[in-house]
Amino acid sequence: MTEDFSNGKRGAIVSPDPNKVRITIRLDGDIVNHFKELVNKSGGGNYQTLINDALKEHIKNQNESLESTLRKVIRDELHEFKQAG
C-alpha cells in the first residue's frame, strides 16, 4: 500500500509563541554547549529557552542595579539637602 501525501500540508506541529521573534545569531560554541549540557543534565528541554531565560535574568539584574544606584543617589542628595537647609 502506498501512502498518498499529495494533499498533505507542511508546517509546525506546535504553533510558535506569538511573543517570540525568530532571529539568526552567532554564539561561541562553548556558550551553546554549556546550555545544551544544562538541558541534558536536567533530562530534556530546549537550550534556546535557557539562553532566553539567562538573557531575561541578566536584564532584570541590570535594572535592579540601576534602581539601587538611583535610590542611593537620591538618599544621599536628600541627606545633603536636609543638612544644608
N, CA, C and O atoms as a CHARMM CRD file, in Angstrom:
* protein
*
  340
    1    1 MET  N      0.84200  -1.18600   0.00000 PROA 1      0.00000
    2    1 MET  CA     0.00000   0.00000   0.00000 PROA 1      0.00000
    3    1 MET  C      0.88600   1.24700   0.00000 PROA 1      0.00000
    4    1 MET  O      1.83100   1.34700   0.78200 PROA 1      0.00000
    5    2 THR  N      0.57800   2.16700  -0.86000 PROA 2      0.00000
    6    2 THR  CA     1.34300   3.39900  -0.98500 PROA 2      0.00000
    7    2 THR  C      0.57700   4.53100  -0.31800 PROA 2      0.00000
    8    2 THR  O     -0.62600   4.69800  -0.52100 PROA 2      0.00000
    9    3 GLU  N      1.31000   5.31000   0.49100 PROA 3      0.00000
   10    3 GLU  CA     0.69200   6.46100   1.15900 PROA 3      0.00000
   11    3 GLU  C      0.58000   7.61800   0.17400 PROA 3      0.00000
   12    3 GLU  O      1.50300   7.87000  -0.60000 PROA 3      0.00000
   13    4 ASP  N     -0.55200   8.32200   0.20100 PROA 4      0.00000
   14    4 ASP  CA    -0.76000   9.46700  -0.67300 PROA 4      0.00000
   15    4 ASP  C     -0.65900  10.74300   0.16000 PROA 4      0.00000
   16    4 ASP  O     -1.54700  11.04500   0.95700 PROA 4      0.00000
   17    5 PHE  N      0.41700  11.47800  -0.03000 PROA 5      0.00000
   18    5 PHE  CA     0.62100  12.72700   0.70100 PROA 5      0.00000
   19    5 PHE  C      0.39800  13.94200  -0.19300 PROA 5      0.00000
   20    5 PHE  O      0.81500  15.04600   0.15700 PROA 5      0.00000
   21    6 SER  N     -0.23900  13.76200  -1.31900 PROA 6      0.00000
   22    6 SER  CA    -0.40900  14.86400  -2.26700 PROA 6      0.00000
   23    6 SER  C     -1.25700  15.99900  -1.69900 PROA 6      0.00000
   24    6 SER  O     -1.10500  17.14400  -2.12300 PROA 6      0.00000
   25    7 ASN  N     -2.14200  15.70800  -0.75300 PROA 7      0.00000
   26    7 ASN  CA    -2.96600  16.75600  -0.14800 PROA 7      0.00000
   27    7 ASN  C     -2.45400  17.16100   1.23300 PROA 7      0.00000
   28    7 ASN  O     -3.10200  17.92900   1.94400 PROA 7      0.00000
   29    8 GLY  N     -1.29600  16.64000   1.60100 PROA 8      0.00000
   30    8 GLY  CA    -0.72500  16.95200   2.91400 PROA 8      0.00000
   31    8 GLY  C     -0.23300  18.38800   2.98300 PROA 8      0.00000
   32    8 GLY  O      0.11100  18.99700   1.97000 PROA 8      0.00000
   33    9 LYS  N     -0.20700  18.90800   4.18900 PROA 9      0.00000
   34    9 LYS  CA     0.28100  20.26500   4.40800 PROA 9      0.00000
   35    9 LYS  C      1.48700  20.19500   5.33100 PROA 9      0.00000
   36    9 LYS  O      1.49900  19.46500   6.32200 PROA 9      0.00000
   37   10 ARG  N      2.48400  20.96500   4.98300 PROA 10     0.00000
   38   10 ARG  CA     3.69100  21.00400   5.77500 PROA 10     0.00000
   39   10 ARG  C      3.62300  22.20700   6.70500 PROA 10     0.00000
   40   10 ARG  O      3.17000  23.28300   6.31600 PROA 10     0.00000
   41   11 GLY  N      4.07000  22.01500   7.91200 PROA 11     0.00000
   42   11 GLY  CA     4.07500  23.13100   8.84500 PROA 11     0.00000
   43   11 GLY  C      4.44900  22.67200  10.23100 PROA 11     0.00000
   44   11 GLY  O      4.69400  21.48900  10.47100 PROA 11     0.00000
   45   12 ALA  N      4.49000  23.61300  11.12800 PROA 12     0.00000
   46   12 ALA  CA     4.86200  23.32400  12.50800 PROA 12     0.00000
   47   12 ALA  C      3.78900  22.48400  13.17900 PROA 12     0.00000
   48   12 ALA  O      2.59500  22.67800  12.95300 PROA 12     0.00000
   49   13 ILE  N      4.23000  21.55400  14.00200 PROA 13     0.00000
   50   13 ILE  CA     3.29000  20.73700  14.76700 PROA 13     0.00000
   51   13 ILE  C      2.66000  21.57900  15.86500 PROA 13     0.00000
   52   13 ILE  O      1.45900  21.50300  16.12000 PROA 13     0.00000
   53   14 VAL  N      3.50000  22.38500  16.51000 PROA 14     0.00000
   54   14 VAL  CA     3.03400  23.28900  17.56100 PROA 14     0.00000
   55   14 VAL  C      3.20900  24.71100  17.04300 PROA 14     0.00000
   56   14 VAL  O      4.27900  25.07000  16.55100 PROA 14     0.00000
   57   15 SER  N      2.17100  25.51000  17.15400 PROA 15     0.00000
   58   15 SER  CA     2.26000  26.89300  16.69200 PROA 15     0.00000
   59   15 SER  C      3.28800  27.64900  17.52300 PROA 15     0.00000
   60   15 SER  O      3.33800  27.48800  18.74300 PROA 15     0.00000
   61   16 PRO  N      4.11200  28.47400  16.87300 PROA 16     0.00000
   62   16 PRO  CA     5.10900  29.23800  17.62600 PROA 16     0.00000
   63   16 PRO  C      4.44700  30.28600  18.50700 PROA 16     0.00000
   64   16 PRO  O      3.36800  30.78900  18.19500 PROA 16     0.00000
   65   17 ASP  N      5.10900  30.60500  19.61000 PROA 17     0.00000
   66   17 ASP  CA     4.63700  31.63300  20.53300 PROA 17     0.00000
   67   17 ASP  C      4.63800  32.97400  19.79800 PROA 17     0.00000
   68   17 ASP  O      5.67000  33.37000  19.25700 PROA 17     0.00000
   69   18 PRO  N      3.50300  33.68100  19.76600 PROA 18     0.00000
   70   18 PRO  CA     3.45000  34.95500  19.03800 PROA 18     0.00000
   71   18 PRO  C      4.33600  36.03600  19.66400 PROA 18     0.00000
   72   18 PRO  O      4.62800  37.03900  19.01400 PROA 18     0.00000
   73   19 ASN  N      4.76900  35.84500  20.92200 PROA 19     0.00000
   74   19 ASN  CA     5.63800  36.82100  21.57500 PROA 19     0.00000
   75   19 ASN  C      7.11400  36.60500  21.24700 PROA 19     0.00000
   76   19 ASN  O      7.96000  37.41800  21.61900 PROA 19     0.00000
   77   20 LYS  N      7.41800  35.52400  20.55900 PROA 20     0.00000
   78   20 LYS  CA     8.80200  35.20100  20.20800 PROA 20     0.00000
   79   20 LYS  C      9.11100  35.73200  18.81500 PROA 20     0.00000
   80   20 LYS  O      8.24800  35.75800  17.93800 PROA 20     0.00000
   81   21 VAL  N     10.34200  36.14900  18.62900 PROA 21     0.00000
   82   21 VAL  CA    10.80800  36.65700  17.34400 PROA 21     0.00000
   83   21 VAL  C     11.93000  35.74900  16.86200 PROA 21     0.00000
   84   21 VAL  O     12.88700  35.49800  17.59400 PROA 21     0.00000
   85   22 ARG  N     11.81500  35.26200  15.64600 PROA 22     0.00000
   86   22 ARG  CA    12.85500  34.39800  15.08100 PROA 22     0.00000
   87   22 ARG  C     14.00600  35.27900  14.60600 PROA 22     0.00000
   88   22 ARG  O     13.81000  36.22500  13.84100 PROA 22     0.00000
   89   23 ILE  N     15.20800  34.95100  15.07400 PROA 23     0.00000
   90   23 ILE  CA    16.40500  35.66700  14.64800 PROA 23     0.00000
   91   23 ILE  C     17.49600  34.65500  14.30600 PROA 23     0.00000
   92   23 ILE  O     17.38700  33.47000  14.61800 PROA 23     0.00000
   93   24 THR  N     18.52800  35.14000  13.67200 PROA 24     0.00000
   94   24 THR  CA    19.73400  34.34900  13.45400 PROA 24     0.00000
   95   24 THR  C     20.83800  35.02900  14.23800 PROA 24     0.00000
   96   24 THR  O     21.05400  36.23300  14.09600 PROA 24     0.00000
   97   25 ILE  N     21.53600  34.26900  15.06200 PROA 25     0.00000
   98   25 ILE  CA    22.58900  34.83000  15.90300 PROA 25     0.00000
   99   25 ILE  C     23.75900  33.85900  15.92800 PROA 25     0.00000
  100   25 ILE  O     23.56900  32.64300  15.90000 PROA 25     0.00000
  101   26 ARG  N     24.94900  34.39100  15.97800 PROA 26     0.00000
  102   26 ARG  CA    26.14800  33.55100  16.07700 PROA 26     0.00000
  103   26 ARG  C     26.68400  33.66400  17.49900 PROA 26     0.00000
  104   26 ARG  O     26.97900  34.75900  17.98000 PROA 26     0.00000
  105   27 LEU  N     26.80400  32.52600  18.15900 PROA 27     0.00000
  106   27 LEU  CA    27.33300  32.46700  19.51700 PROA 27     0.00000
  107   27 LEU  C     28.56600  31.58500  19.53000 PROA 27     0.00000
  108   27 LEU  O     28.73200  30.72400  18.66500 PROA 27     0.00000
  109   28 ASP  N     29.42500  31.79900  20.50500 PROA 28     0.00000
  110   28 ASP  CA    30.58300  30.92200  20.66500 PROA 28     0.00000
  111   28 ASP  C     30.10300  29.50800  20.95100 PROA 28     0.00000
  112   28 ASP  O     29.10300  29.30100  21.63900 PROA 28     0.00000
  113   29 GLY  N     30.83000  28.54300  20.41100 PROA 29     0.00000
  114   29 GLY  CA    30.45700  27.14500  20.59200 PROA 29     0.00000
  115   29 GLY  C     30.39200  26.72900  22.04300 PROA 29     0.00000
  116   29 GLY  O     29.52900  25.93700  22.42200 PROA 29     0.00000
  117   30 ASP  N     31.30700  27.26100  22.87800 PROA 30     0.00000
  118   30 ASP  CA    31.28600  26.87000  24.28700 PROA 30     0.00000
  119   30 ASP  C     30.04100  27.38500  25.00300 PROA 30     0.00000
  120   30 ASP  O     29.57500  26.76600  25.96000 PROA 30     0.00000
  121   31 ILE  N     29.50500  28.50500  24.54900 PROA 31     0.00000
  122   31 ILE  CA    28.26500  29.03600  25.13800 PROA 31     0.00000
  123   31 ILE  C     27.10500  28.10200  24.80900 PROA 31     0.00000
  124   31 ILE  O     26.34900  27.70600  25.69600 PROA 31     0.00000
  125   32 VAL  N     26.97200  27.75900  23.54800 PROA 32     0.00000
  126   32 VAL  CA    25.88600  26.87100  23.12200 PROA 32     0.00000
  127   32 VAL  C     26.02400  25.51400  23.80700 PROA 32     0.00000
  128   32 VAL  O     25.03700  24.95600  24.28600 PROA 32     0.00000
  129   33 ASN  N     27.24500  24.98300  23.85400 PROA 33     0.00000
  130   33 ASN  CA    27.46500  23.68500  24.50600 PROA 33     0.00000
  131   33 ASN  C     27.10500  23.72500  25.98200 PROA 33     0.00000
  132   33 ASN  O     26.56400  22.75500  26.51300 PROA 33     0.00000
  133   34 HSD  N     27.39800  24.83500  26.64800 PROA 34     0.00000
  134   34 HSD  CA    27.04500  24.98100  28.06300 PROA 34     0.00000
  135   34 HSD  C     25.53800  24.81700  28.26000 PROA 34     0.00000
  136   34 HSD  O     25.09900  24.06900  29.13400 PROA 34     0.00000
  137   35 PHE  N     24.75500  25.51300  27.45300 PROA 35     0.00000
  138   35 PHE  CA    23.30400  25.44500  27.59900 PROA 35     0.00000
  139   35 PHE  C     22.75600  24.08400  27.17200 PROA 35     0.00000
  140   35 PHE  O     21.79300  23.59400  27.76100 PROA 35     0.00000
  141   36 LYS  N     23.35700  23.47500  26.15800 PROA 36     0.00000
  142   36 LYS  CA    22.92900  22.13000  25.76100 PROA 36     0.00000
  143   36 LYS  C     23.22300  21.12000  26.86600 PROA 36     0.00000
  144   36 LYS  O     22.42700  20.21300  27.10600 PROA 36     0.00000
  145   37 GLU  N     24.37200  21.27500  27.54400 PROA 37     0.00000
  146   37 GLU  CA    24.69900  20.38500  28.66100 PROA 37     0.00000
  147   37 GLU  C     23.70600  20.55600  29.80500 PROA 37     0.00000
  148   37 GLU  O     23.30500  19.57600  30.43400 PROA 37     0.00000
  149   38 LEU  N     23.31100  21.79700  30.07500 PROA 38     0.00000
  150   38 LEU  CA    22.31200  22.03900  31.12200 PROA 38     0.00000
  151   38 LEU  C     21.00500  21.32600  30.80200 PROA 38     0.00000
  152   38 LEU  O     20.37500  20.74100  31.68400 PROA 38     0.00000
  153   39 VAL  N     20.60300  21.37800  29.53700 PROA 39     0.00000
  154   39 VAL  CA    19.37700  20.69800  29.11200 PROA 39     0.00000
  155   39 VAL  C     19.52100  19.19400  29.30100 PROA 39     0.00000
  156   39 VAL  O     18.61300  18.54100  29.81400 PROA 39     0.00000
  157   40 ASN  N     20.66000  18.64300  28.88900 PROA 40     0.00000
  158   40 ASN  CA    20.87900  17.19900  29.02900 PROA 40     0.00000
  159   40 ASN  C     20.88300  16.77200  30.49000 PROA 40     0.00000
  160   40 ASN  O     20.32100  15.73100  30.83100 PROA 40     0.00000
  161   41 LYS  N     21.51300  17.56900  31.36200 PROA 41     0.00000
  162   41 LYS  CA    21.57100  17.23300  32.78900 PROA 41     0.00000
  163   41 LYS  C     20.19200  17.28300  33.43700 PROA 41     0.00000
  164   41 LYS  O     19.90400  16.52800  34.36500 PROA 41     0.00000
  165   42 SER  N     19.34400  18.18000  32.94100 PROA 42     0.00000
  166   42 SER  CA    18.01000  18.31400  33.53200 PROA 42     0.00000
  167   42 SER  C     17.02600  17.30100  32.96500 PROA 42     0.00000
  168   42 SER  O     15.88300  17.22400  33.41500 PROA 42     0.00000
  169   43 GLY  N     17.46200  16.52800  31.98700 PROA 43     0.00000
  170   43 GLY  CA    16.59800  15.48800  31.44800 PROA 43     0.00000
  171   43 GLY  C     15.79400  15.89200  30.23900 PROA 43     0.00000
  172   43 GLY  O     14.91600  15.14600  29.80300 PROA 43     0.00000
  173   44 GLY  N     16.07000  17.04900  29.69000 PROA 44     0.00000
  174   44 GLY  CA    15.37500  17.46200  28.48000 PROA 44     0.00000
  175   44 GLY  C     14.97300  18.91100  28.52800 PROA 44     0.00000
  176   44 GLY  O     15.11600  19.57800  29.55300 PROA 44     0.00000
  177   45 GLY  N     14.47800  19.38500  27.43400 PROA 45     0.00000
  178   45 GLY  CA    14.06800  20.77300  27.33000 PROA 45     0.00000
  179   45 GLY  C     14.64200  21.38700  26.07600 PROA 45     0.00000
  180   45 GLY  O     14.95300  20.68900  25.11100 PROA 45     0.00000
  181   46 ASN  N     14.77700  22.68500  26.09700 PROA 46     0.00000
  182   46 ASN  CA    15.22100  23.42000  24.92700 PROA 46     0.00000
  183   46 ASN  C     16.32800  24.37800  25.34800 PROA 46     0.00000
  184   46 ASN  O     16.11000  25.24900  26.19000 PROA 46     0.00000
  185   47 TYR  N     17.50500  24.22300  24.77200 PROA 47     0.00000
  186   47 TYR  CA    18.62000  25.09000  25.15100 PROA 47     0.00000
  187   47 TYR  C     18.35300  26.54500  24.76900 PROA 47     0.00000
  188   47 TYR  O     18.85600  27.45500  25.42900 PROA 47     0.00000
  189   48 GLN  N     17.57200  26.77900  23.71700 PROA 48     0.00000
  190   48 GLN  CA    17.26000  28.15100  23.32100 PROA 48     0.00000
  191   48 GLN  C     16.42000  28.84600  24.39000 PROA 48     0.00000
  192   48 GLN  O     16.58200  30.04200  24.63300 PROA 48     0.00000
  193   49 THR  N     15.53100  28.10100  25.02100 PROA 49     0.00000
  194   49 THR  CA    14.73300  28.65800  26.11600 PROA 49     0.00000
  195   49 THR  C     15.63400  29.03600  27.27900 PROA 49     0.00000
  196   49 THR  O     15.43200  30.07400  27.90900 PROA 49     0.00000
  197   50 LEU  N     16.63200  28.20100  27.57000 PROA 50     0.00000
  198   50 LEU  CA    17.56400  28.51600  28.65300 PROA 50     0.00000
  199   50 LEU  C     18.36300  29.77900  28.34700 PROA 50     0.00000
  200   50 LEU  O     18.58900  30.60200  29.23500 PROA 50     0.00000
  201   51 ILE  N     18.78900  29.93400  27.09900 PROA 51     0.00000
  202   51 ILE  CA    19.50800  31.15100  26.71000 PROA 51     0.00000
  203   51 ILE  C     18.59500  32.36000  26.87600 PROA 51     0.00000
  204   51 ILE  O     19.02900  33.39300  27.38500 PROA 51     0.00000
  205   52 ASN  N     17.33900  32.24700  26.45600 PROA 52     0.00000
  206   52 ASN  CA    16.36400  33.32800  26.59300 PROA 52     0.00000
  207   52 ASN  C     16.17500  33.69000  28.06500 PROA 52     0.00000
  208   52 ASN  O     16.15100  34.86800  28.42300 PROA 52     0.00000
  209   53 ASP  N     16.04000  32.66500  28.92000 PROA 53     0.00000
  210   53 ASP  CA    15.86000  32.90200  30.35500 PROA 53     0.00000
  211   53 ASP  C     17.08300  33.58200  30.96500 PROA 53     0.00000
  212   53 ASP  O     16.94500  34.46500  31.81100 PROA 53     0.00000
  213   54 ALA  N     18.28100  33.17200  30.53800 PROA 54     0.00000
  214   54 ALA  CA    19.51100  33.78100  31.04900 PROA 54     0.00000
  215   54 ALA  C     19.59300  35.25500  30.64900 PROA 54     0.00000
  216   54 ALA  O     20.01300  36.09500  31.44400 PROA 54     0.00000
  217   55 LEU  N     19.19300  35.56200  29.42500 PROA 55     0.00000
  218   55 LEU  CA    19.19400  36.95600  28.97600 PROA 55     0.00000
  219   55 LEU  C     18.17900  37.78900  29.75400 PROA 55     0.00000
  220   55 LEU  O     18.46600  38.92500  30.13000 PROA 55     0.00000
  221   56 LYS  N     16.99900  37.23100  29.99600 PROA 56     0.00000
  222   56 LYS  CA    15.98100  37.93700  30.79100 PROA 56     0.00000
  223   56 LYS  C     16.49800  38.22700  32.19300 PROA 56     0.00000
  224   56 LYS  O     16.31900  39.33000  32.70900 PROA 56     0.00000
  225   57 GLU  N     17.14100  37.23200  32.81000 PROA 57     0.00000
  226   57 GLU  CA    17.67100  37.38800  34.16500 PROA 57     0.00000
  227   57 GLU  C     18.75700  38.46300  34.19400 PROA 57     0.00000
  228   57 GLU  O     18.82400  39.26000  35.13000 PROA 57     0.00000
  229   58 HSD  N     19.59700  38.48100  33.17700 PROA 58     0.00000
  230   58 HSD  CA    20.65100  39.49200  33.09000 PROA 58     0.00000
  231   58 HSD  C     20.04300  40.89700  33.01400 PROA 58     0.00000
  232   58 HSD  O     20.49000  41.80900  33.70800 PROA 58     0.00000
  233   59 ILE  N     19.03600  41.06100  32.17800 PROA 59     0.00000
  234   59 ILE  CA    18.37700  42.36500  32.03800 PROA 59     0.00000
  235   59 ILE  C     17.71500  42.76300  33.35100 PROA 59     0.00000
  236   59 ILE  O     17.80400  43.91800  33.76800 PROA 59     0.00000
  237   60 LYS  N     17.05600  41.81900  34.00000 PROA 60     0.00000
  238   60 LYS  CA    16.39700  42.09400  35.28400 PROA 60     0.00000
  239   60 LYS  C     17.41800  42.56000  36.31500 PROA 60     0.00000
  240   60 LYS  O     17.17800  43.52500  37.04100 PROA 60     0.00000
  241   61 ASN  N     18.55900  41.87300  36.37900 PROA 61     0.00000
  242   61 ASN  CA    19.59100  42.24500  37.34500 PROA 61     0.00000
  243   61 ASN  C     20.17200  43.61600  37.04300 PROA 61     0.00000
  244   61 ASN  O     20.49400  44.36600  37.96500 PROA 61     0.00000
  245   62 GLN  N     20.31200  43.95300  35.77200 PROA 62     0.00000
  246   62 GLN  CA    20.80900  45.28300  35.41700 PROA 62     0.00000
  247   62 GLN  C     19.82000  46.35300  35.85100 PROA 62     0.00000
  248   62 GLN  O     20.22400  47.39200  36.37200 PROA 62     0.00000
  249   63 ASN  N     18.53300  46.11300  35.64300 PROA 63     0.00000
  250   63 ASN  CA    17.51500  47.08100  36.03800 PROA 63     0.00000
  251   63 ASN  C     17.49500  47.25200  37.54500 PROA 63     0.00000
  252   63 ASN  O     17.34300  48.37000  38.03900 PROA 63     0.00000
  253   64 GLU  N     17.64700  46.15200  38.29000 PROA 64     0.00000
  254   64 GLU  CA    17.66300  46.24200  39.74400 PROA 64     0.00000
  255   64 GLU  C     18.88800  47.00600  40.21700 PROA 64     0.00000
  256   64 GLU  O     18.80100  47.77400  41.17500 PROA 64     0.00000
  257   65 SER  N     20.03000  46.81200  39.56300 PROA 65     0.00000
  258   65 SER  CA    21.24500  47.53900  39.92600 PROA 65     0.00000
  259   65 SER  C     21.05500  49.03100  39.68700 PROA 65     0.00000
  260   65 SER  O     21.45300  49.84700  40.51900 PROA 65     0.00000
  261   66 LEU  N     20.45600  49.39100  38.56600 PROA 66     0.00000
  262   66 LEU  CA    20.19700  50.78900  38.26500 PROA 66     0.00000
  263   66 LEU  C     19.26000  51.38500  39.30100 PROA 66     0.00000
  264   66 LEU  O     19.48000  52.50200  39.77000 PROA 66     0.00000
  265   67 GLU  N     18.21700  50.64800  39.66100 PROA 67     0.00000
  266   67 GLU  CA    17.27100  51.13200  40.66600 PROA 67     0.00000
  267   67 GLU  C     17.96900  51.34900  42.00100 PROA 67     0.00000
  268   67 GLU  O     17.74100  52.36500  42.65800 PROA 67     0.00000
  269   68 SER  N     18.81100  50.41700  42.40800 PROA 68     0.00000
  270   68 SER  CA    19.53900  50.55000  43.67200 PROA 68     0.00000
  271   68 SER  C     20.45400  51.76700  43.64700 PROA 68     0.00000
  272   68 SER  O     20.54400  52.50300  44.62900 PROA 68     0.00000
  273   69 THR  N     21.12700  51.97500  42.53000 PROA 69     0.00000
  274   69 THR  CA    22.02600  53.12200  42.39800 PROA 69     0.00000
  275   69 THR  C     21.24600  54.42300  42.47500 PROA 69     0.00000
  276   69 THR  O     21.65700  55.35600  43.16700 PROA 69     0.00000
  277   70 LEU  N     20.12600  54.49100  41.77200 PROA 70     0.00000
  278   70 LEU  CA    19.30800  55.70600  41.80600 PROA 70     0.00000
  279   70 LEU  C     18.79400  55.99200  43.20900 PROA 70     0.00000
  280   70 LEU  O     18.80300  57.14000  43.65300 PROA 70     0.00000
  281   71 ARG  N     18.34800  54.96200  43.90400 PROA 71     0.00000
  282   71 ARG  CA    17.86000  55.15000  45.27100 PROA 71     0.00000
  283   71 ARG  C     18.96900  55.68900  46.17900 PROA 71     0.00000
  284   71 ARG  O     18.72600  56.57800  46.99500 PROA 71     0.00000
  285   72 LYS  N     20.17400  55.15900  46.03900 PROA 72     0.00000
  286   72 LYS  CA    21.29500  55.60900  46.86300 PROA 72     0.00000
  287   72 LYS  C     21.62000  57.06400  46.56400 PROA 72     0.00000
  288   72 LYS  O     21.81600  57.85200  47.48900 PROA 72     0.00000
  289   73 VAL  N     21.67900  57.43400  45.29300 PROA 73     0.00000
  290   73 VAL  CA    21.98400  58.81400  44.91600 PROA 73     0.00000
  291   73 VAL  C     20.92200  59.75900  45.46800 PROA 73     0.00000
  292   73 VAL  O     21.25100  60.81600  46.00700 PROA 73     0.00000
  293   74 ILE  N     19.66200  59.38700  45.33700 PROA 74     0.00000
  294   74 ILE  CA    18.57200  60.24000  45.83100 PROA 74     0.00000
  295   74 ILE  C     18.65600  60.38500  47.34600 PROA 74     0.00000
  296   74 ILE  O     18.50300  61.48600  47.87400 PROA 74     0.00000
  297   75 ARG  N     18.89800  59.27100  48.05400 PROA 75     0.00000
  298   75 ARG  CA    19.03700  59.34000  49.51900 PROA 75     0.00000
  299   75 ARG  C     20.18600  60.26300  49.91800 PROA 75     0.00000
  300   75 ARG  O     20.03800  61.09900  50.81000 PROA 75     0.00000
  301   76 ASP  N     21.33000  60.10600  49.25200 PROA 76     0.00000
  302   76 ASP  CA    22.49300  60.93600  49.57400 PROA 76     0.00000
  303   76 ASP  C     22.20600  62.40800  49.31300 PROA 76     0.00000
  304   76 ASP  O     22.55300  63.26700  50.12300 PROA 76     0.00000
  305   77 GLU  N     21.57500  62.69400  48.18400 PROA 77     0.00000
  306   77 GLU  CA    21.26500  64.08500  47.84800 PROA 77     0.00000
  307   77 GLU  C     20.25500  64.67600  48.82700 PROA 77     0.00000
  308   77 GLU  O     20.40000  65.82500  49.24300 PROA 77     0.00000
  309   78 LEU  N     19.24000  63.90800  49.19800 PROA 78     0.00000
  310   78 LEU  CA    18.25600  64.39500  50.16900 PROA 78     0.00000
  311   78 LEU  C     18.90800  64.64800  51.52400 PROA 78     0.00000
  312   78 LEU  O     18.59300  65.62900  52.19700 PROA 78     0.00000
  313   79 HSD  N     19.80500  63.77100  51.91600 PROA 79     0.00000
  314   79 HSD  CA    20.50400  63.93000  53.19300 PROA 79     0.00000
  315   79 HSD  C     21.31600  65.23200  53.19000 PROA 79     0.00000
  316   79 HSD  O     21.27000  65.99700  54.15300 PROA 79     0.00000
  317   80 GLU  N     22.05600  65.48000  52.10700 PROA 80     0.00000
  318   80 GLU  CA    22.83900  66.71400  52.00000 PROA 80     0.00000
  319   80 GLU  C     21.93000  67.93500  51.96500 PROA 80     0.00000
  320   80 GLU  O     22.24800  68.96500  52.56000 PROA 80     0.00000
  321   81 PHE  N     20.80400  67.82600  51.27100 PROA 81     0.00000
  322   81 PHE  CA    19.86200  68.94000  51.17800 PROA 81     0.00000
  323   81 PHE  C     19.28900  69.27900  52.55500 PROA 81     0.00000
  324   81 PHE  O     19.17400  70.45100  52.91100 PROA 81     0.00000
  325   82 LYS  N     18.92700  68.24300  53.33200 PROA 82     0.00000
  326   82 LYS  CA    18.37500  68.45900  54.67400 PROA 82     0.00000
  327   82 LYS  C     19.41200  69.08300  55.59800 PROA 82     0.00000
  328   82 LYS  O     19.07100  69.93500  56.41800 PROA 82     0.00000
  329   83 GLN  N     20.65900  68.67700  55.48100 PROA 83     0.00000
  330   83 GLN  CA    21.70500  69.24000  56.33200 PROA 83     0.00000
  331   83 GLN  C     21.99900  70.68900  55.95600 PROA 83     0.00000
  332   83 GLN  O     22.32200  71.49500  56.82900 PROA 83     0.00000
  333   84 ALA  N     21.89400  71.03200  54.68700 PROA 84     0.00000
  334   84 ALA  CA    22.17000  72.39300  54.23400 PROA 84     0.00000
  335   84 ALA  C     21.02200  73.33800  54.57300 PROA 84     0.00000
  336   84 ALA  O     21.23500  74.53800  54.74700 PROA 84     0.00000
  337   85 GLY  N     19.83300  72.81200  54.66400 PROA 85     0.00000
  338   85 GLY  CA    18.66000  73.66300  54.84400 PROA 85     0.00000
  339   85 GLY  C     18.18200  73.64000  56.20300 PROA 85     0.00000
  340   85 GLY  O     17.19700  74.30700  56.52200 PROA 85     0.00000
